[in-house]
Amino acid sequence: MRALSIVLLIFVTFVTNAQDKPAYRVFTGEGKKADYQDMLKQALRADVVFFGELHDNPIAHWLERN
């Protein structure tokens, strides 16, 4: 029973800590942090928008789709 309690405690610790991390980060061309809305505003002003491809990465595919 004690081993099960320890496993559950470890599981809960990992689950609660994992939720603090963002799924993605957006940076300007100069390397400064930006947010998704900043990126959309810049993309609307651009003639061409290029996304680097990360194969089999669902977050990258979601960003490319939107």
mmCIF file of the N, C-alpha and C atoms, coordinates in Angstrom:
data_MODEL
# 
_entry.id   MODEL 
# 
loop_
_atom_site.group_PDB 
_atom_site.id 
_atom_site.type_symbol 
_atom_site.label_atom_id 
_atom_site.label_alt_id 
_atom_site.label_comp_id 
_atom_site.label_asym_id 
_atom_site.label_entity_id 
_atom_site.label_seq_id 
_atom_site.pdbx_PDB_ins_code 
_atom_site.Cartn_x 
_atom_site.Cartn_y 
_atom_site.Cartn_z 
_atom_site.occupancy 
_atom_site.B_iso_or_equiv 
_atom_site.pdbx_formal_charge 
_atom_site.auth_seq_id 
_atom_site.auth_comp_id 
_atom_site.auth_asym_id 
_atom_site.auth_atom_id 
_atom_site.pdbx_PDB_model_num 
ATOM 1   N N  . MET A 1 1  ? 0.820  -1.188 0.000   1.00 0.00 ? 1  MET A N  1 
ATOM 2   C CA . MET A 1 1  ? 0.000  0.000  0.000   1.00 0.00 ? 1  MET A CA 1 
ATOM 3   C C  . MET A 1 1  ? 0.867  1.255  0.000   1.00 0.00 ? 1  MET A C  1 
ATOM 4   N N  . ARG A 1 2  ? 1.969  1.197  0.736   1.00 0.00 ? 2  ARG A N  1 
ATOM 5   C CA . ARG A 1 2  ? 2.858  2.352  0.809   1.00 0.00 ? 2  ARG A CA 1 
ATOM 6   C C  . ARG A 1 2  ? 3.495  2.639  -0.560  1.00 0.00 ? 2  ARG A C  1 
ATOM 7   N N  . ALA A 1 3  ? 3.853  1.582  -1.270  1.00 0.00 ? 3  ALA A N  1 
ATOM 8   C CA . ALA A 1 3  ? 4.456  1.755  -2.598  1.00 0.00 ? 3  ALA A CA 1 
ATOM 9   C C  . ALA A 1 3  ? 3.467  2.426  -3.546  1.00 0.00 ? 3  ALA A C  1 
ATOM 10  N N  . LEU A 1 4  ? 2.193  2.046  -3.463  1.00 0.00 ? 4  LEU A N  1 
ATOM 11  C CA . LEU A 1 4  ? 1.172  2.659  -4.296  1.00 0.00 ? 4  LEU A CA 1 
ATOM 12  C C  . LEU A 1 4  ? 1.018  4.139  -3.967  1.00 0.00 ? 4  LEU A C  1 
ATOM 13  N N  . SER A 1 5  ? 1.073  4.481  -2.700  1.00 0.00 ? 5  SER A N  1 
ATOM 14  C CA . SER A 1 5  ? 0.983  5.884  -2.282  1.00 0.00 ? 5  SER A CA 1 
ATOM 15  C C  . SER A 1 5  ? 2.156  6.695  -2.833  1.00 0.00 ? 5  SER A C  1 
ATOM 16  N N  . ILE A 1 6  ? 3.331  6.128  -2.802  1.00 0.00 ? 6  ILE A N  1 
ATOM 17  C CA . ILE A 1 6  ? 4.521  6.824  -3.318  1.00 0.00 ? 6  ILE A CA 1 
ATOM 18  C C  . ILE A 1 6  ? 4.395  7.018  -4.828  1.00 0.00 ? 6  ILE A C  1 
ATOM 19  N N  . VAL A 1 7  ? 3.951  6.001  -5.545  1.00 0.00 ? 7  VAL A N  1 
ATOM 20  C CA . VAL A 1 7  ? 3.781  6.106  -7.000  1.00 0.00 ? 7  VAL A CA 1 
ATOM 21  C C  . VAL A 1 7  ? 2.747  7.178  -7.327  1.00 0.00 ? 7  VAL A C  1 
ATOM 22  N N  . LEU A 1 8  ? 1.633  7.203  -6.613  1.00 0.00 ? 8  LEU A N  1 
ATOM 23  C CA . LEU A 1 8  ? 0.612  8.220  -6.841  1.00 0.00 ? 8  LEU A CA 1 
ATOM 24  C C  . LEU A 1 8  ? 1.132  9.626  -6.548  1.00 0.00 ? 8  LEU A C  1 
ATOM 25  N N  . LEU A 1 9  ? 1.909  9.779  -5.490  1.00 0.00 ? 9  LEU A N  1 
ATOM 26  C CA . LEU A 1 9  ? 2.493  11.078 -5.156  1.00 0.00 ? 9  LEU A CA 1 
ATOM 27  C C  . LEU A 1 9  ? 3.435  11.544 -6.269  1.00 0.00 ? 9  LEU A C  1 
ATOM 28  N N  . ILE A 1 10 ? 4.258  10.662 -6.767  1.00 0.00 ? 10 ILE A N  1 
ATOM 29  C CA . ILE A 1 10 ? 5.175  11.006 -7.863  1.00 0.00 ? 10 ILE A CA 1 
ATOM 30  C C  . ILE A 1 10 ? 4.374  11.375 -9.111  1.00 0.00 ? 10 ILE A C  1 
ATOM 31  N N  . PHE A 1 11 ? 3.345  10.611 -9.424  1.00 0.00 ? 11 PHE A N  1 
ATOM 32  C CA . PHE A 1 11 ? 2.511  10.889 -10.594 1.00 0.00 ? 11 PHE A CA 1 
ATOM 33  C C  . PHE A 1 11 ? 1.860  12.260 -10.488 1.00 0.00 ? 11 PHE A C  1 
ATOM 34  N N  . VAL A 1 12 ? 1.262  12.560 -9.354  1.00 0.00 ? 12 VAL A N  1 
ATOM 35  C CA . VAL A 1 12 ? 0.602  13.855 -9.159  1.00 0.00 ? 12 VAL A CA 1 
ATOM 36  C C  . VAL A 1 12 ? 1.610  14.995 -9.264  1.00 0.00 ? 12 VAL A C  1 
ATOM 37  N N  . THR A 1 13 ? 2.804  14.810 -8.743  1.00 0.00 ? 13 THR A N  1 
ATOM 38  C CA . THR A 1 13 ? 3.844  15.835 -8.832  1.00 0.00 ? 13 THR A CA 1 
ATOM 39  C C  . THR A 1 13 ? 4.203  16.123 -10.276 1.00 0.00 ? 13 THR A C  1 
ATOM 40  N N  . PHE A 1 14 ? 4.395  15.081 -11.075 1.00 0.00 ? 14 PHE A N  1 
ATOM 41  C CA . PHE A 1 14 ? 4.736  15.281 -12.485 1.00 0.00 ? 14 PHE A CA 1 
ATOM 42  C C  . PHE A 1 14 ? 3.594  15.923 -13.261 1.00 0.00 ? 14 PHE A C  1 
ATOM 43  N N  . VAL A 1 15 ? 2.379  15.511 -13.010 1.00 0.00 ? 15 VAL A N  1 
ATOM 44  C CA . VAL A 1 15 ? 1.227  16.046 -13.726 1.00 0.00 ? 15 VAL A CA 1 
ATOM 45  C C  . VAL A 1 15 ? 1.035  17.523 -13.419 1.00 0.00 ? 15 VAL A C  1 
ATOM 46  N N  . THR A 1 16 ? 1.137  17.922 -12.179 1.00 0.00 ? 16 THR A N  1 
ATOM 47  C CA . THR A 1 16 ? 0.922  19.332 -11.825 1.00 0.00 ? 16 THR A CA 1 
ATOM 48  C C  . THR A 1 16 ? 2.060  20.209 -12.309 1.00 0.00 ? 16 THR A C  1 
ATOM 49  N N  . ASN A 1 17 ? 3.276  19.721 -12.327 1.00 0.00 ? 17 ASN A N  1 
ATOM 50  C CA . ASN A 1 17 ? 4.404  20.517 -12.821 1.00 0.00 ? 17 ASN A CA 1 
ATOM 51  C C  . ASN A 1 17 ? 4.386  20.642 -14.333 1.00 0.00 ? 17 ASN A C  1 
ATOM 52  N N  . ALA A 1 18 ? 3.925  19.647 -15.037 1.00 0.00 ? 18 ALA A N  1 
ATOM 53  C CA . ALA A 1 18 ? 3.923  19.667 -16.496 1.00 0.00 ? 18 ALA A CA 1 
ATOM 54  C C  . ALA A 1 18 ? 2.960  20.705 -17.048 1.00 0.00 ? 18 ALA A C  1 
ATOM 55  N N  . GLN A 1 19 ? 1.933  21.042 -16.310 1.00 0.00 ? 19 GLN A N  1 
ATOM 56  C CA . GLN A 1 19 ? 0.926  21.959 -16.809 1.00 0.00 ? 19 GLN A CA 1 
ATOM 57  C C  . GLN A 1 19 ? 1.376  23.417 -16.760 1.00 0.00 ? 19 GLN A C  1 
ATOM 58  N N  . ASP A 1 20 ? 2.489  23.714 -16.132 1.00 0.00 ? 20 ASP A N  1 
ATOM 59  C CA . ASP A 1 20 ? 2.988  25.084 -16.069 1.00 0.00 ? 20 ASP A CA 1 
ATOM 60  C C  . ASP A 1 20 ? 3.764  25.480 -17.318 1.00 0.00 ? 20 ASP A C  1 
ATOM 61  N N  . LYS A 1 21 ? 4.097  24.528 -18.157 1.00 0.00 ? 21 LYS A N  1 
ATOM 62  C CA . LYS A 1 21 ? 4.945  24.797 -19.310 1.00 0.00 ? 21 LYS A CA 1 
ATOM 63  C C  . LYS A 1 21 ? 4.101  25.032 -20.559 1.00 0.00 ? 21 LYS A C  1 
ATOM 64  N N  . PRO A 1 22 ? 4.428  26.070 -21.336 1.00 0.00 ? 22 PRO A N  1 
ATOM 65  C CA . PRO A 1 22 ? 3.660  26.333 -22.552 1.00 0.00 ? 22 PRO A CA 1 
ATOM 66  C C  . PRO A 1 22 ? 3.945  25.283 -23.624 1.00 0.00 ? 22 PRO A C  1 
ATOM 67  N N  . ALA A 1 23 ? 2.982  25.105 -24.516 1.00 0.00 ? 23 ALA A N  1 
ATOM 68  C CA . ALA A 1 23 ? 3.146  24.135 -25.602 1.00 0.00 ? 23 ALA A CA 1 
ATOM 69  C C  . ALA A 1 23 ? 4.126  24.632 -26.653 1.00 0.00 ? 23 ALA A C  1 
ATOM 70  N N  . TYR A 1 24 ? 4.268  25.945 -26.768 1.00 0.00 ? 24 TYR A N  1 
ATOM 71  C CA . TYR A 1 24 ? 5.171  26.533 -27.753 1.00 0.00 ? 24 TYR A CA 1 
ATOM 72  C C  . TYR A 1 24 ? 5.592  27.911 -27.276 1.00 0.00 ? 24 TYR A C  1 
ATOM 73  N N  . ARG A 1 25 ? 6.633  28.433 -27.894 1.00 0.00 ? 25 ARG A N  1 
ATOM 74  C CA . ARG A 1 25 ? 7.105  29.790 -27.618 1.00 0.00 ? 25 ARG A CA 1 
ATOM 75  C C  . ARG A 1 25 ? 7.284  30.509 -28.939 1.00 0.00 ? 25 ARG A C  1 
ATOM 76  N N  . VAL A 1 26 ? 7.009  31.809 -28.947 1.00 0.00 ? 26 VAL A N  1 
ATOM 77  C CA . VAL A 1 26 ? 7.132  32.613 -30.160 1.00 0.00 ? 26 VAL A CA 1 
ATOM 78  C C  . VAL A 1 26 ? 8.179  33.680 -29.904 1.00 0.00 ? 26 VAL A C  1 
ATOM 79  N N  . PHE A 1 27 ? 9.081  33.874 -30.879 1.00 0.00 ? 27 PHE A N  1 
ATOM 80  C CA . PHE A 1 27 ? 10.139 34.866 -30.773 1.00 0.00 ? 27 PHE A CA 1 
ATOM 81  C C  . PHE A 1 27 ? 10.128 35.764 -32.002 1.00 0.00 ? 27 PHE A C  1 
ATOM 82  N N  . THR A 1 28 ? 10.608 36.978 -31.831 1.00 0.00 ? 28 THR A N  1 
ATOM 83  C CA . THR A 1 28 ? 10.772 37.886 -32.968 1.00 0.00 ? 28 THR A CA 1 
ATOM 84  C C  . THR A 1 28 ? 12.014 37.476 -33.746 1.00 0.00 ? 28 THR A C  1 
ATOM 85  N N  . GLY A 1 29 ? 12.230 38.111 -34.878 1.00 0.00 ? 29 GLY A N  1 
ATOM 86  C CA . GLY A 1 29 ? 13.440 37.853 -35.659 1.00 0.00 ? 29 GLY A CA 1 
ATOM 87  C C  . GLY A 1 29 ? 14.707 38.212 -34.918 1.00 0.00 ? 29 GLY A C  1 
ATOM 88  N N  . GLU A 1 30 ? 14.572 39.099 -33.934 1.00 0.00 ? 30 GLU A N  1 
ATOM 89  C CA . GLU A 1 30 ? 15.729 39.504 -33.116 1.00 0.00 ? 30 GLU A CA 1 
ATOM 90  C C  . GLU A 1 30 ? 15.923 38.595 -31.903 1.00 0.00 ? 30 GLU A C  1 
ATOM 91  N N  . GLY A 1 31 ? 15.058 37.611 -31.753 1.00 0.00 ? 31 GLY A N  1 
ATOM 92  C CA . GLY A 1 31 ? 15.200 36.673 -30.640 1.00 0.00 ? 31 GLY A CA 1 
ATOM 93  C C  . GLY A 1 31 ? 14.491 37.097 -29.370 1.00 0.00 ? 31 GLY A C  1 
ATOM 94  N N  . LYS A 1 32 ? 13.675 38.148 -29.416 1.00 0.00 ? 32 LYS A N  1 
ATOM 95  C CA . LYS A 1 32 ? 12.935 38.589 -28.233 1.00 0.00 ? 32 LYS A CA 1 
ATOM 96  C C  . LYS A 1 32 ? 11.621 37.817 -28.148 1.00 0.00 ? 32 LYS A C  1 
ATOM 97  N N  . LYS A 1 33 ? 11.163 37.588 -26.916 1.00 0.00 ? 33 LYS A N  1 
ATOM 98  C CA . LYS A 1 33 ? 9.910  36.863 -26.727 1.00 0.00 ? 33 LYS A CA 1 
ATOM 99  C C  . LYS A 1 33 ? 8.740  37.663 -27.283 1.00 0.00 ? 33 LYS A C  1 
ATOM 100 N N  . ALA A 1 34 ? 7.808  36.964 -27.894 1.00 0.00 ? 34 ALA A N  1 
ATOM 101 C CA . ALA A 1 34 ? 6.578  37.561 -28.410 1.00 0.00 ? 34 ALA A CA 1 
ATOM 102 C C  . ALA A 1 34 ? 5.450  36.602 -28.041 1.00 0.00 ? 34 ALA A C  1 
ATOM 103 N N  . ASP A 1 35 ? 4.228  36.987 -28.347 1.00 0.00 ? 35 ASP A N  1 
ATOM 104 C CA . ASP A 1 35 ? 3.128  36.057 -28.117 1.00 0.00 ? 35 ASP A CA 1 
ATOM 105 C C  . ASP A 1 35 ? 2.423  35.752 -29.435 1.00 0.00 ? 35 ASP A C  1 
ATOM 106 N N  . TYR A 1 36 ? 1.462  34.872 -29.376 1.00 0.00 ? 36 TYR A N  1 
ATOM 107 C CA . TYR A 1 36 ? 0.784  34.407 -30.579 1.00 0.00 ? 36 TYR A CA 1 
ATOM 108 C C  . TYR A 1 36 ? 0.098  35.559 -31.307 1.00 0.00 ? 36 TYR A C  1 
ATOM 109 N N  . GLN A 1 37 ? -0.526 36.471 -30.569 1.00 0.00 ? 37 GLN A N  1 
ATOM 110 C CA . GLN A 1 37 ? -1.203 37.610 -31.191 1.00 0.00 ? 37 GLN A CA 1 
ATOM 111 C C  . GLN A 1 37 ? -0.207 38.514 -31.916 1.00 0.00 ? 37 GLN A C  1 
ATOM 112 N N  . ASP A 1 38 ? 0.976  38.735 -31.336 1.00 0.00 ? 38 ASP A N  1 
ATOM 113 C CA . ASP A 1 38 ? 2.029  39.517 -32.013 1.00 0.00 ? 38 ASP A CA 1 
ATOM 114 C C  . ASP A 1 38 ? 2.403  38.863 -33.334 1.00 0.00 ? 38 ASP A C  1 
ATOM 115 N N  . MET A 1 39 ? 2.554  37.537 -33.301 1.00 0.00 ? 39 MET A N  1 
ATOM 116 C CA . MET A 1 39 ? 2.928  36.807 -34.506 1.00 0.00 ? 39 MET A CA 1 
ATOM 117 C C  . MET A 1 39 ? 1.853  36.954 -35.584 1.00 0.00 ? 39 MET A C  1 
ATOM 118 N N  . LEU A 1 40 ? 0.583  36.858 -35.192 1.00 0.00 ? 40 LEU A N  1 
ATOM 119 C CA . LEU A 1 40 ? -0.497 36.993 -36.164 1.00 0.00 ? 40 LEU A CA 1 
ATOM 120 C C  . LEU A 1 40 ? -0.517 38.387 -36.787 1.00 0.00 ? 40 LEU A C  1 
ATOM 121 N N  . LYS A 1 41 ? -0.299 39.411 -35.988 1.00 0.00 ? 41 LYS A N  1 
ATOM 122 C CA . LYS A 1 41 ? -0.276 40.786 -36.512 1.00 0.00 ? 41 LYS A CA 1 
ATOM 123 C C  . LYS A 1 41 ? 0.837  40.956 -37.538 1.00 0.00 ? 41 LYS A C  1 
ATOM 124 N N  . GLN A 1 42 ? 2.008  40.432 -37.227 1.00 0.00 ? 42 GLN A N  1 
ATOM 125 C CA . GLN A 1 42 ? 3.138  40.520 -38.150 1.00 0.00 ? 42 GLN A CA 1 
ATOM 126 C C  . GLN A 1 42 ? 2.868  39.707 -39.419 1.00 0.00 ? 42 GLN A C  1 
ATOM 127 N N  . ALA A 1 43 ? 2.264  38.544 -39.267 1.00 0.00 ? 43 ALA A N  1 
ATOM 128 C CA . ALA A 1 43 ? 1.989  37.684 -40.424 1.00 0.00 ? 43 ALA A CA 1 
ATOM 129 C C  . ALA A 1 43 ? 0.996  38.352 -41.375 1.00 0.00 ? 43 ALA A C  1 
ATOM 130 N N  . LEU A 1 44 ? 0.039  39.081 -40.827 1.00 0.00 ? 44 LEU A N  1 
ATOM 131 C CA . LEU A 1 44 ? -0.938 39.759 -41.682 1.00 0.00 ? 44 LEU A CA 1 
ATOM 132 C C  . LEU A 1 44 ? -0.295 40.868 -42.514 1.00 0.00 ? 44 LEU A C  1 
ATOM 133 N N  . ARG A 1 45 ? 0.788  41.439 -42.036 1.00 0.00 ? 45 ARG A N  1 
ATOM 134 C CA . ARG A 1 45 ? 1.489  42.502 -42.768 1.00 0.00 ? 45 ARG A CA 1 
ATOM 135 C C  . ARG A 1 45 ? 2.502  41.964 -43.774 1.00 0.00 ? 45 ARG A C  1 
ATOM 136 N N  . ALA A 1 46 ? 2.837  40.689 -43.675 1.00 0.00 ? 46 ALA A N  1 
ATOM 137 C CA . ALA A 1 46 ? 3.897  40.106 -44.506 1.00 0.00 ? 46 ALA A CA 1 
ATOM 138 C C  . ALA A 1 46 ? 3.359  39.592 -45.836 1.00 0.00 ? 46 ALA A C  1 
ATOM 139 N N  . ASP A 1 47 ? 4.229  39.594 -46.844 1.00 0.00 ? 47 ASP A N  1 
ATOM 140 C CA . ASP A 1 47 ? 3.890  39.002 -48.130 1.00 0.00 ? 47 ASP A CA 1 
ATOM 141 C C  . ASP A 1 47 ? 4.042  37.475 -48.088 1.00 0.00 ? 47 ASP A C  1 
ATOM 142 N N  . VAL A 1 48 ? 5.034  37.007 -47.333 1.00 0.00 ? 48 VAL A N  1 
ATOM 143 C CA . VAL A 1 48 ? 5.326  35.583 -47.243 1.00 0.00 ? 48 VAL A CA 1 
ATOM 144 C C  . VAL A 1 48 ? 5.570  35.241 -45.779 1.00 0.00 ? 48 VAL A C  1 
ATOM 145 N N  . VAL A 1 49 ? 5.014  34.104 -45.334 1.00 0.00 ? 49 VAL A N  1 
ATOM 146 C CA . VAL A 1 49 ? 5.247  33.607 -43.972 1.00 0.00 ? 49 VAL A CA 1 
ATOM 147 C C  . VAL A 1 49 ? 5.801  32.206 -44.101 1.00 0.00 ? 49 VAL A C  1 
ATOM 148 N N  . PHE A 1 50 ? 6.932  31.934 -43.454 1.00 0.00 ? 50 PHE A N  1 
ATOM 149 C CA . PHE A 1 50 ? 7.578  30.629 -43.527 1.00 0.00 ? 50 PHE A CA 1 
ATOM 150 C C  . PHE A 1 50 ? 7.637  30.018 -42.143 1.00 0.00 ? 50 PHE A C  1 
ATOM 151 N N  . PHE A 1 51 ? 7.172  28.783 -42.018 1.00 0.00 ? 51 PHE A N  1 
ATOM 152 C CA . PHE A 1 51 ? 7.285  28.016 -40.786 1.00 0.00 ? 51 PHE A CA 1 
ATOM 153 C C  . PHE A 1 51 ? 8.273  26.894 -41.022 1.00 0.00 ? 51 PHE A C  1 
ATOM 154 N N  . GLY A 1 52 ? 9.218  26.741 -40.139 1.00 0.00 ? 52 GLY A N  1 
ATOM 155 C CA . GLY A 1 52 ? 10.098 25.581 -40.206 1.00 0.00 ? 52 GLY A CA 1 
ATOM 156 C C  . GLY A 1 52 ? 9.297  24.338 -39.848 1.00 0.00 ? 52 GLY A C  1 
ATOM 157 N N  . GLU A 1 53 ? 9.632  23.239 -40.451 1.00 0.00 ? 53 GLU A N  1 
ATOM 158 C CA . GLU A 1 53 ? 8.873  22.012 -40.240 1.00 0.00 ? 53 GLU A CA 1 
ATOM 159 C C  . GLU A 1 53 ? 9.516  21.156 -39.162 1.00 0.00 ? 53 GLU A C  1 
ATOM 160 N N  . LEU A 1 54 ? 8.707  20.732 -38.216 1.00 0.00 ? 54 LEU A N  1 
ATOM 161 C CA . LEU A 1 54 ? 9.113  19.745 -37.224 1.00 0.00 ? 54 LEU A CA 1 
ATOM 162 C C  . LEU A 1 54 ? 8.227  18.530 -37.460 1.00 0.00 ? 54 LEU A C  1 
ATOM 163 N N  . HIS A 1 55 ? 8.748  17.522 -38.105 1.00 0.00 ? 55 HIS A N  1 
ATOM 164 C CA . HIS A 1 55 ? 7.952  16.350 -38.470 1.00 0.00 ? 55 HIS A CA 1 
ATOM 165 C C  . HIS A 1 55 ? 7.413  15.663 -37.230 1.00 0.00 ? 55 HIS A C  1 
ATOM 166 N N  . ASP A 1 56 ? 6.184  15.207 -37.342 1.00 0.00 ? 56 ASP A N  1 
ATOM 167 C CA . ASP A 1 56 ? 5.507  14.462 -36.273 1.00 0.00 ? 56 ASP A CA 1 
ATOM 168 C C  . ASP A 1 56 ? 5.374  15.265 -34.980 1.00 0.00 ? 56 ASP A C  1 
ATOM 169 N N  . ASN A 1 57 ? 5.282  16.597 -35.105 1.00 0.00 ? 57 ASN A N  1 
ATOM 170 C CA . ASN A 1 57 ? 5.099  17.444 -33.930 1.00 0.00 ? 57 ASN A CA 1 
ATOM 171 C C  . ASN A 1 57 ? 3.707  18.069 -34.022 1.00 0.00 ? 57 ASN A C  1 
ATOM 172 N N  . PRO A 1 58 ? 2.747  17.619 -33.205 1.00 0.00 ? 58 PRO A N  1 
ATOM 173 C CA . PRO A 1 58 ? 1.375  18.099 -33.331 1.00 0.00 ? 58 PRO A CA 1 
ATOM 174 C C  . PRO A 1 58 ? 1.227  19.600 -33.056 1.00 0.00 ? 58 PRO A C  1 
ATOM 175 N N  . ILE A 1 59 ? 2.042  20.174 -32.198 1.00 0.00 ? 59 ILE A N  1 
ATOM 176 C CA . ILE A 1 59 ? 1.953  21.610 -31.919 1.00 0.00 ? 59 ILE A CA 1 
ATOM 177 C C  . ILE A 1 59 ? 2.398  22.404 -33.143 1.00 0.00 ? 59 ILE A C  1 
ATOM 178 N N  . ALA A 1 60 ? 3.482  21.999 -33.790 1.00 0.00 ? 60 ALA A N  1 
ATOM 179 C CA . ALA A 1 60 ? 3.951  22.687 -34.992 1.00 0.00 ? 60 ALA A CA 1 
ATOM 180 C C  . ALA A 1 60 ? 2.900  22.584 -36.095 1.00 0.00 ? 60 ALA A C  1 
ATOM 181 N N  . HIS A 1 61 ? 2.280  21.433 -36.233 1.00 0.00 ? 61 HIS A N  1 
ATOM 182 C CA . HIS A 1 61 ? 1.244  21.273 -37.253 1.00 0.00 ? 61 HIS A CA 1 
ATOM 183 C C  . HIS A 1 61 ? 0.038  22.149 -36.936 1.00 0.00 ? 61 HIS A C  1 
ATOM 184 N N  . TRP A 1 62 ? -0.321 22.275 -35.676 1.00 0.00 ? 62 TRP A N  1 
ATOM 185 C CA . TRP A 1 62 ? -1.440 23.128 -35.290 1.00 0.00 ? 62 TRP A CA 1 
ATOM 186 C C  . TRP A 1 62 ? -1.132 24.594 -35.602 1.00 0.00 ? 62 TRP A C  1 
ATOM 187 N N  . LEU A 1 63 ? 0.091  25.030 -35.312 1.00 0.00 ? 63 LEU A N  1 
ATOM 188 C CA . LEU A 1 63 ? 0.474  26.415 -35.591 1.00 0.00 ? 63 LEU A CA 1 
ATOM 189 C C  . LEU A 1 63 ? 0.472  26.675 -37.094 1.00 0.00 ? 63 LEU A C  1 
ATOM 190 N N  . GLU A 1 64 ? 0.917  25.718 -37.885 1.00 0.00 ? 64 GLU A N  1 
ATOM 191 C CA . GLU A 1 64 ? 0.922  25.885 -39.331 1.00 0.00 ? 64 GLU A CA 1 
ATOM 192 C C  . GLU A 1 64 ? -0.499 25.960 -39.890 1.00 0.00 ? 64 GLU A C  1 
ATOM 193 N N  . ARG A 1 65 ? -1.382 25.221 -39.295 1.00 0.00 ? 65 ARG A N  1 
ATOM 194 C CA . ARG A 1 65 ? -2.765 25.150 -39.767 1.00 0.00 ? 65 ARG A CA 1 
ATOM 195 C C  . ARG A 1 65 ? -3.535 26.442 -39.499 1.00 0.00 ? 65 ARG A C  1 
ATOM 196 N N  . ASN A 1 66 ? -3.272 27.081 -38.392 1.00 0.00 ? 66 ASN A N  1 
ATOM 197 C CA . ASN A 1 66 ? -4.058 28.262 -37.998 1.00 0.00 ? 66 ASN A CA 1 
ATOM 198 C C  . ASN A 1 66 ? -3.620 29.507 -38.675 1.00 0.00 ? 66 ASN A C  1 
# 
